[in-house]
Amino acid sequence: MRRAGTDNPGMRNGPRSQAERDALTVEIGYALLSAGLLAALVFAAIASPAVVWELPSRAVHALLLAGAVTAGLLAVVRIVRVLRRYARREGRAREA
């Protein structure tokens, strides 16, 4: 049985430096902030007709639900994309 963290090419050898931890913290913050802004804009774009026009309640609920689901999915995609891009950059920087 292997110990956790051994013989895994994706794992680093040794602890991260303070600069690496700080860079990762900044990247996580950027991912969360940009995902939140994207989600807010997408939700506003999809749900705004429910506020602007007098629509039946079913249409209002459908727009709000569609906006919330779409915004949530795009936020998750944005977070994953930013953090994967960071991981690839860090992998290349360590190889160089």
LUMTORBA-963279 format. One record per residue: z, x, y of N, C-alpha, C in turn. Coordinates in Angstrom, 2 decimals, decimal comma, always signed. Each point is the difference from the previous one (the first is absolute). Layout:
N
n.Z / n.X / n.Y / ca.Z / ca.X / ca.Y / c.Z / c.X / c.Y
Z / X / Y / Z / X / Y / Z / X / Y .
...
END
This chain:
96
n.Z / n.X / n.Y / ca.Z / ca.X / ca.Y / c.Z / c.X / c.Y
+0,00 / +0,84 / -1,17 / +0,00 / -0,84 / +1,17 / +0,00 / +0,89 / +1,25 .
-0,87 / -0,31 / +0,95 / -0,09 / +0,80 / +1,23 / +1,01 / -0,48 / +1,02 .
+0,46 / +0,94 / +0,80 / +0,88 / -0,36 / +1,11 / -0,84 / -0,55 / +1,14 .
+0,58 / -0,84 / +0,78 / -0,71 / -0,57 / +1,16 / -0,36 / +1,12 / +0,97 .
-1,26 / -0,01 / +0,44 / -0,43 / +0,97 / +1,00 / -0,53 / +1,31 / -0,55 .
-0,05 / +0,15 / -1,31 / -0,51 / +1,24 / -0,58 / -1,40 / -0,20 / -0,53 .
-0,79 / +1,02 / +0,06 / -1,38 / -0,01 / -0,52 / -0,84 / -1,12 / +0,57 .
+0,26 / -0,40 / +1,21 / -0,77 / -1,05 / +0,64 / -0,75 / +0,64 / +1,16 .
-1,34 / +0,06 / -0,09 / -0,75 / +0,68 / +1,05 / +0,13 / -0,66 / +1,37 .
+0,38 / -1,26 / +0,07 / +0,14 / -0,67 / +1,28 / +1,33 / +0,29 / +0,68 .
+0,92 / +0,58 / -0,73 / +1,33 / +0,28 / +0,56 / +0,02 / +1,38 / +0,64 .
+0,76 / +0,12 / +1,08 / +0,19 / +1,28 / +0,69 / +1,04 / +0,82 / -0,75 .
-0,10 / +1,30 / +0,15 / +1,05 / +0,88 / -0,50 / +0,92 / +0,34 / +1,15 .
+1,25 / -0,40 / -0,08 / +0,96 / +0,31 / +1,04 / +0,12 / -1,11 / +1,02 .
+1,04 / +0,10 / +0,82 / +0,24 / -1,04 / +1,01 / -0,98 / +0,11 / +1,17 .
-0,15 / -1,10 / +0,70 / -0,87 / -0,01 / +1,18 / +0,73 / +0,64 / +1,18 .
-0,78 / +0,62 / +0,86 / +0,59 / +0,59 / +1,21 / +0,30 / -1,12 / +1,00 .
+0,78 / +0,33 / +1,01 / +0,34 / -0,98 / +1,03 / -1,26 / -0,48 / +0,73 .
-0,93 / +0,90 / +0,24 / -1,25 / -0,37 / +0,68 / -0,81 / -0,98 / -0,86 .
-0,02 / +0,21 / -1,31 / -0,73 / -0,91 / -0,89 / +0,67 / -1,37 / -0,02 .
+1,32 / -0,03 / -0,04 / +0,71 / -1,28 / +0,02 / -0,22 / -0,73 / +1,32 .
+0,02 / +0,74 / +1,10 / -0,25 / -0,61 / +1,31 / -1,42 / -0,56 / +0,09 .
-0,97 / +0,75 / -0,51 / -1,39 / -0,46 / +0,03 / -0,16 / -1,26 / -0,83 .
+0,65 / -0,06 / -1,14 / -0,08 / -1,19 / -0,85 / +0,66 / -1,19 / +0,69 .
+1,12 / +0,23 / +0,66 / +0,69 / -1,08 / +0,73 / -0,89 / -0,55 / +1,11 .
-0,64 / +0,87 / +0,74 / -0,91 / -0,43 / +1,06 / -1,16 / -0,78 / -0,59 .
-0,54 / +0,46 / -1,11 / -1,14 / -0,68 / -0,63 / +0,40 / -1,39 / -0,51 .
+1,18 / -0,12 / -0,57 / +0,48 / -1,30 / -0,46 / +0,18 / -0,94 / +1,20 .
+0,58 / +0,52 / +1,07 / +0,16 / -0,82 / +1,21 / -1,33 / -0,46 / +0,55 .
-0,98 / +0,91 / +0,03 / -1,34 / -0,36 / +0,47 / -0,61 / -1,06 / -0,89 .
+0,15 / +0,16 / -1,32 / -0,57 / -0,98 / -0,93 / +0,61 / -1,38 / +0,23 .
+1,31 / -0,05 / +0,15 / +0,67 / -1,29 / +0,20 / -0,35 / -0,63 / +1,34 .
-0,01 / +0,81 / +1,05 / -0,33 / -0,52 / +1,33 / -1,44 / -0,51 / +0,07 .
-0,93 / +0,79 / -0,50 / -1,41 / -0,42 / +0,06 / -0,24 / -1,21 / -0,90 .
+0,70 / -0,08 / -1,13 / -0,14 / -1,17 / -0,88 / +0,57 / -1,24 / +0,68 .
+1,11 / +0,15 / +0,68 / +0,59 / -1,14 / +0,71 / -0,89 / -0,51 / +1,12 .
-0,58 / +0,92 / +0,76 / -0,92 / -0,41 / +1,07 / -1,25 / -0,66 / -0,57 .
-0,54 / +0,57 / -1,07 / -1,18 / -0,59 / -0,64 / +0,32 / -1,41 / -0,50 .
+1,15 / -0,14 / -0,65 / +0,39 / -1,31 / -0,53 / +0,17 / -1,02 / +1,13 .
+0,61 / +0,41 / +1,10 / +0,18 / -0,92 / +1,13 / -1,33 / -0,43 / +0,59 .
-0,91 / +0,94 / +0,16 / -1,31 / -0,34 / +0,57 / -0,79 / -0,92 / -0,93 .
+0,01 / +0,30 / -1,29 / -0,74 / -0,83 / -0,95 / +0,60 / -1,40 / -0,06 .
+1,33 / -0,08 / -0,06 / +0,64 / -1,31 / -0,02 / -0,35 / -0,80 / +1,25 .
+0,07 / +0,65 / +1,16 / -0,32 / -0,68 / +1,25 / -1,45 / -0,47 / +0,02 .
-0,90 / +0,82 / -0,50 / -1,41 / -0,37 / +0,00 / -0,28 / -1,19 / -0,91 .
+0,66 / -0,04 / -1,15 / -0,25 / -1,09 / -0,94 / +0,76 / -1,27 / +0,38 .
+1,23 / +0,15 / +0,45 / +0,83 / -1,17 / +0,27 / -0,15 / -0,56 / +1,42 .
-0,65 / +0,72 / +0,89 / -0,09 / -0,46 / +1,40 / -0,70 / -1,35 / +0,17 .
-1,00 / -0,34 / -0,79 / -0,58 / -1,34 / +0,17 / +1,01 / -1,13 / -0,21 .
+1,02 / +0,26 / -0,83 / +1,03 / -1,02 / -0,23 / +0,82 / -0,25 / +1,26 .
+0,11 / +1,01 / +0,85 / +0,78 / -0,14 / +1,23 / -0,88 / -0,54 / +1,14 .
-1,23 / +0,46 / +0,04 / -0,89 / -0,32 / +1,12 / -0,53 / -1,43 / -0,08 .
-0,42 / -0,40 / -1,18 / -0,61 / -1,32 / -0,15 / +0,95 / -0,96 / -0,69 .
-0,22 / -1,26 / +0,22 / +0,76 / -1,05 / -0,66 / -0,65 / -0,25 / -1,36 .
+0,61 / +0,53 / -1,04 / -0,54 / -0,11 / -1,35 / +0,92 / -0,83 / -0,87 .
-0,55 / -0,58 / -1,07 / +0,87 / -0,72 / -0,95 / +1,04 / +0,96 / -0,60 .
+1,13 / -0,55 / -0,41 / +1,09 / +0,85 / -0,48 / -0,40 / +0,81 / -1,23 .
-0,85 / -0,55 / -0,85 / -0,47 / +0,76 / -1,18 / -0,80 / +1,22 / +0,42 .
-0,81 / -0,14 / +1,02 / -0,79 / +1,13 / +0,49 / +0,91 / +1,05 / +0,64 .
+1,00 / -0,45 / +0,72 / +0,95 / +0,93 / +0,61 / +0,72 / +0,80 / -1,08 .
+0,49 / -0,70 / -1,01 / +0,70 / +0,68 / -1,10 / -0,94 / +0,96 / -0,74 .
-1,23 / -0,42 / -0,21 / -0,96 / +0,87 / -0,68 / -0,29 / +1,26 / +0,81 .
-0,17 / -0,16 / +1,31 / -0,25 / +1,17 / +0,85 / +1,20 / +0,94 / +0,03 .
+1,19 / -0,56 / +0,10 / +1,20 / +0,84 / +0,01 / +0,18 / +0,74 / -1,32 .
-0,23 / -0,70 / -1,09 / +0,11 / +0,64 / -1,32 / -1,06 / +1,08 / -0,18 .
-1,23 / -0,32 / +0,36 / -1,08 / +0,99 / -0,12 / +0,28 / +1,22 / +0,87 .
+0,50 / -0,23 / +1,20 / +0,33 / +1,11 / +0,88 / +1,11 / +0,87 / -0,56 .
+1,04 / -0,63 / -0,53 / +1,13 / +0,75 / -0,54 / -0,40 / +0,80 / -1,23 .
-0,74 / -0,61 / -0,91 / -0,41 / +0,69 / -1,22 / -0,94 / +1,16 / +0,33 .
-0,99 / -0,26 / +0,83 / -0,95 / +1,05 / +0,37 / +0,69 / +1,14 / +0,74 .
+0,87 / -0,34 / +0,92 / +0,72 / +1,03 / +0,76 / +0,87 / +0,84 / -0,92 .
+0,69 / -0,63 / -0,92 / +0,85 / +0,73 / -0,94 / -0,79 / +0,93 / -0,90 .
-1,10 / -0,49 / -0,52 / -0,83 / +0,84 / -0,87 / -0,59 / +1,18 / +0,76 .
-0,50 / -0,25 / +1,19 / -0,57 / +1,10 / +0,78 / +1,06 / +1,01 / +0,41 .
+1,22 / -0,44 / +0,25 / +1,08 / +0,93 / +0,34 / +0,30 / +0,92 / -1,18 .
+0,06 / -0,57 / -1,19 / +0,25 / +0,83 / -1,20 / -1,13 / +0,98 / -0,22 .
-1,24 / -0,46 / +0,15 / -1,16 / +0,89 / -0,16 / +0,06 / +1,13 / +1,02 .
+0,37 / -0,33 / +1,23 / +0,08 / +1,03 / +1,05 / +1,07 / +1,05 / -0,33 .
+1,16 / -0,43 / -0,44 / +1,07 / +0,94 / -0,34 / -0,44 / +0,92 / -1,14 .
-0,56 / -0,58 / -1,04 / -0,44 / +0,81 / -1,15 / -1,08 / +0,98 / +0,43 .
-0,93 / -0,45 / +0,80 / -1,11 / +0,87 / +0,42 / +0,50 / +1,18 / +0,85 .
+0,88 / -0,27 / +0,94 / +0,52 / +1,07 / +0,86 / +0,79 / +1,01 / -0,83 .
+0,85 / -0,48 / -0,90 / +0,83 / +0,93 / -0,78 / -0,82 / +0,76 / -1,04 .
-1,01 / -0,61 / -0,57 / -0,89 / +0,74 / -0,92 / -0,77 / +1,07 / +0,73 .
-0,49 / -0,32 / +1,19 / -0,72 / +1,00 / +0,80 / +0,92 / +1,17 / +0,33 .
+1,24 / -0,29 / +0,33 / +0,97 / +1,06 / +0,29 / +0,24 / +0,86 / -1,25 .
+0,15 / -0,64 / -1,15 / +0,24 / +0,75 / -1,24 / -1,18 / +0,91 / -0,33 .
-1,21 / -0,48 / +0,20 / -1,19 / +0,84 / -0,26 / -0,03 / +1,18 / +0,96 .
+0,29 / -0,24 / +1,27 / +0,03 / +1,09 / +0,98 / +1,05 / +1,03 / -0,36 .
+1,17 / -0,45 / -0,40 / +1,08 / +0,91 / -0,38 / -0,38 / +0,79 / -1,25 .
-0,68 / -0,63 / -0,94 / -0,43 / +0,69 / -1,21 / -0,98 / +1,11 / +0,32 .
-0,93 / -0,27 / +0,90 / -0,98 / +1,03 / +0,40 / +0,68 / +1,12 / +0,77 .
+0,96 / -0,34 / +0,84 / +0,70 / +1,01 / +0,79 / +0,81 / +0,93 / -0,91 .
+0,60 / -0,53 / -1,06 / +0,77 / +0,83 / -0,93 / -0,89 / +0,92 / -0,81 .
-1,23 / -0,48 / -0,31 / -0,92 / +0,82 / -0,79 / -0,54 / +1,17 / +0,81 .
-0,14 / -0,18 / +1,30 / -0,59 / +1,04 / +0,85 / +0,94 / +1,16 / +0,23 .
END
